[in-house]
């Protein structure tokens, strides 16, 4: 008996995550039968001014909580502490991937958000933080203010510091030309608003003409909102963040 085809057999999926984060997504789509092409559209770079982050790392005794909203924040911040945190400091993580990276540093988070975004983290954190507590938020330079603003409304004292910034890899325009010059854009994954903006910028003045060729696979509502700002209605949105959720959304949308 001929085995059934994998659900995404014959479909090309372009994965746009940062190079150091793309492997799991690429493997998940390949396991579903897709032909995977990599187009990294983010590279993590240090903040323009590293001093606030360095100062925060040296003053951890002044904080009650430190909240990590991405694996990049963990990578940027913990080396400054030597991986040692004060015993009284409580640690929160936005989701399973961030929690797993903390555990590699032998740090067990006191809280892992049930929903892996700022709103989910805020909902889980707010009942556990007493009024007046200081909360350190090492974040991306373009982090949304939702978490800090929500914590402030709840009566805590959030301190947001830039832990890292995001640029576009130098080779991205050439890779995009090779991928899209001779065929329709097709399926492309988007896992952050910044990646959406970088992708649209690759096409310059041709974006409005070519965006209709895009079958966008969004990791969640925040990224979907940015796609819509760029004039694209996502073809698929993951019901749960992560590679498995995004693959399932594409399989469903592709009618496979």
TABEL-V910355 format. One record per pair of residues at least 12 apart in sequence whose ideal C-beta (glycine too) atoms are under 8 Angstrom apart, sorted by the first residue. I is the first residue (numbers start at 1). J is the second residue. If there is no record, write none. Layout:
I|J ; I|J
//
This chain:
5|33 ; 6|31 ; 6|32 ; 6|33 ; 7|32 ; 7|33 ; 7|251 ; 7|254 ; 7|256 ; 8|29 ; 8|32 ; 8|33 ; 8|34 ; 8|247 ; 8|250 ; 8|251 ; 8|254 ; 8|256 ; 9|33 ; 9|34 ; 10|33 ; 10|35 ; 11|33 ; 11|34 ; 11|35 ; 11|186 ; 11|187 ; 11|250 ; 11|254 ; 12|34 ; 12|35 ; 12|36 ; 12|37 ; 12|186 ; 12|187 ; 13|29 ; 13|34 ; 13|35 ; 13|36 ; 13|37 ; 13|186 ; 13|187 ; 13|188 ; 13|189 ; 13|217 ; 13|250 ; 14|36 ; 14|37 ; 14|38 ; 14|39 ; 14|179 ; 14|185 ; 14|186 ; 14|187 ; 14|188 ; 14|189 ; 15|29 ; 15|36 ; 15|37 ; 15|38 ; 15|39 ; 15|189 ; 16|39 ; 16|40 ; 16|41 ; 16|42 ; 16|188 ; 16|189 ; 16|190 ; 16|191 ; 16|195 ; 16|199 ; 17|40 ; 17|41 ; 17|42 ; 17|189 ; 17|191 ; 17|195 ; 18|40 ; 18|41 ; 18|42 ; 18|43 ; 18|44 ; 19|38 ; 19|40 ; 19|43 ; 19|169 ; 20|44 ; 21|71 ; 22|38 ; 22|40 ; 24|243 ; 25|189 ; 25|191 ; 25|243 ; 25|246 ; 26|38 ; 27|243 ; 28|243 ; 28|244 ; 28|246 ; 28|247 ; 29|189 ; 29|243 ; 29|247 ; 29|250 ; 31|247 ; 32|247 ; 32|250 ; 32|251 ; 34|187 ; 34|250 ; 37|179 ; 39|172 ; 39|175 ; 39|176 ; 39|179 ; 39|188 ; 40|169 ; 40|172 ; 41|168 ; 41|169 ; 41|172 ; 41|195 ; 41|198 ; 41|199 ; 41|202 ; 42|166 ; 42|167 ; 42|168 ; 42|169 ; 42|192 ; 42|194 ; 42|195 ; 42|198 ; 43|166 ; 43|167 ; 43|168 ; 43|169 ; 44|72 ; 44|75 ; 44|76 ; 44|164 ; 44|165 ; 44|166 ; 45|164 ; 45|165 ; 45|166 ; 45|167 ; 46|76 ; 46|164 ; 46|165 ; 47|141 ; 47|162 ; 47|163 ; 47|164 ; 47|165 ; 48|141 ; 48|162 ; 48|165 ; 49|162 ; 52|161 ; 52|162 ; 53|76 ; 53|77 ; 53|80 ; 53|138 ; 53|161 ; 53|162 ; 53|163 ; 54|80 ; 56|77 ; 56|136 ; 56|138 ; 56|159 ; 56|161 ; 57|77 ; 57|80 ; 57|81 ; 58|80 ; 60|81 ; 60|85 ; 60|86 ; 60|89 ; 60|136 ; 61|86 ; 62|134 ; 63|89 ; 63|134 ; 63|135 ; 63|136 ; 63|159 ; 64|88 ; 64|89 ; 64|90 ; 64|129 ; 64|133 ; 64|134 ; 64|135 ; 65|89 ; 65|90 ; 65|91 ; 65|92 ; 65|125 ; 65|129 ; 65|133 ; 65|134 ; 65|135 ; 65|136 ; 66|85 ; 66|89 ; 66|90 ; 66|91 ; 66|92 ; 66|135 ; 66|136 ; 66|137 ; 66|138 ; 67|91 ; 67|92 ; 67|93 ; 67|94 ; 67|121 ; 67|125 ; 67|135 ; 67|136 ; 67|137 ; 67|147 ; 68|91 ; 68|92 ; 68|93 ; 68|94 ; 68|98 ; 68|102 ; 68|109 ; 68|138 ; 69|94 ; 69|98 ; 69|118 ; 69|121 ; 69|137 ; 69|139 ; 69|140 ; 69|143 ; 69|147 ; 70|94 ; 70|98 ; 70|139 ; 70|140 ; 71|97 ; 71|98 ; 71|101 ; 72|140 ; 72|163 ; 72|164 ; 73|98 ; 73|138 ; 73|139 ; 73|140 ; 73|163 ; 73|164 ; 74|98 ; 74|101 ; 74|102 ; 74|105 ; 75|101 ; 75|164 ; 76|138 ; 76|163 ; 76|164 ; 77|138 ; 77|163 ; 78|105 ; 78|107 ; 83|105 ; 83|106 ; 83|107 ; 85|107 ; 90|110 ; 90|111 ; 91|107 ; 91|108 ; 91|109 ; 91|110 ; 91|111 ; 92|109 ; 92|110 ; 92|111 ; 92|112 ; 92|113 ; 92|121 ; 92|124 ; 92|125 ; 93|109 ; 93|111 ; 93|112 ; 93|113 ; 94|113 ; 94|116 ; 94|117 ; 94|118 ; 94|120 ; 94|121 ; 95|112 ; 95|113 ; 95|116 ; 95|241 ; 96|112 ; 96|116 ; 96|242 ; 97|116 ; 97|242 ; 98|112 ; 99|112 ; 111|124 ; 111|125 ; 111|128 ; 113|125 ; 116|241 ; 116|242 ; 117|220 ; 117|221 ; 117|222 ; 117|241 ; 118|144 ; 118|146 ; 118|147 ; 118|150 ; 118|222 ; 119|146 ; 119|150 ; 121|147 ; 122|146 ; 122|147 ; 122|150 ; 122|151 ; 125|151 ; 126|150 ; 126|151 ; 126|154 ; 129|151 ; 129|154 ; 129|156 ; 130|156 ; 131|154 ; 131|155 ; 131|156 ; 132|155 ; 132|156 ; 132|157 ; 133|156 ; 133|157 ; 134|156 ; 134|157 ; 134|158 ; 134|159 ; 135|151 ; 135|156 ; 135|157 ; 135|158 ; 135|159 ; 136|159 ; 136|161 ; 137|158 ; 137|159 ; 137|160 ; 137|161 ; 138|161 ; 138|162 ; 138|163 ; 139|160 ; 139|161 ; 139|162 ; 139|163 ; 140|162 ; 140|163 ; 140|164 ; 140|165 ; 140|166 ; 141|162 ; 141|164 ; 141|165 ; 141|166 ; 142|165 ; 142|166 ; 142|193 ; 142|194 ; 143|160 ; 144|222 ; 145|160 ; 148|160 ; 166|194 ; 168|198 ; 168|201 ; 172|198 ; 172|202 ; 173|202 ; 176|202 ; 176|203 ; 180|210 ; 184|213 ; 185|210 ; 185|213 ; 185|214 ; 185|215 ; 186|213 ; 186|214 ; 186|215 ; 187|215 ; 187|217 ; 187|235 ; 187|250 ; 187|254 ; 188|214 ; 188|215 ; 188|216 ; 188|217 ; 189|217 ; 189|219 ; 189|246 ; 190|216 ; 190|217 ; 190|218 ; 190|219 ; 190|223 ; 190|226 ; 190|227 ; 190|234 ; 191|219 ; 191|223 ; 191|246 ; 192|219 ; 192|222 ; 192|223 ; 193|222 ; 193|223 ; 193|225 ; 193|226 ; 195|223 ; 196|223 ; 196|226 ; 196|227 ; 196|230 ; 197|226 ; 197|230 ; 200|230 ; 207|230 ; 208|231 ; 211|230 ; 211|231 ; 211|232 ; 214|232 ; 215|235 ; 215|236 ; 215|253 ; 216|232 ; 216|233 ; 216|234 ; 216|235 ; 216|236 ; 217|234 ; 217|235 ; 217|236 ; 217|237 ; 217|238 ; 217|246 ; 217|249 ; 217|250 ; 217|253 ; 218|234 ; 218|236 ; 218|237 ; 218|238 ; 219|237 ; 219|238 ; 219|241 ; 219|245 ; 219|246 ; 220|237 ; 220|238 ; 220|241 ; 221|237 ; 224|237 ; 235|250 ; 235|253 ; 236|249 ; 236|250 ; 236|252 ; 236|253 ; 236|254 ; 237|249
//
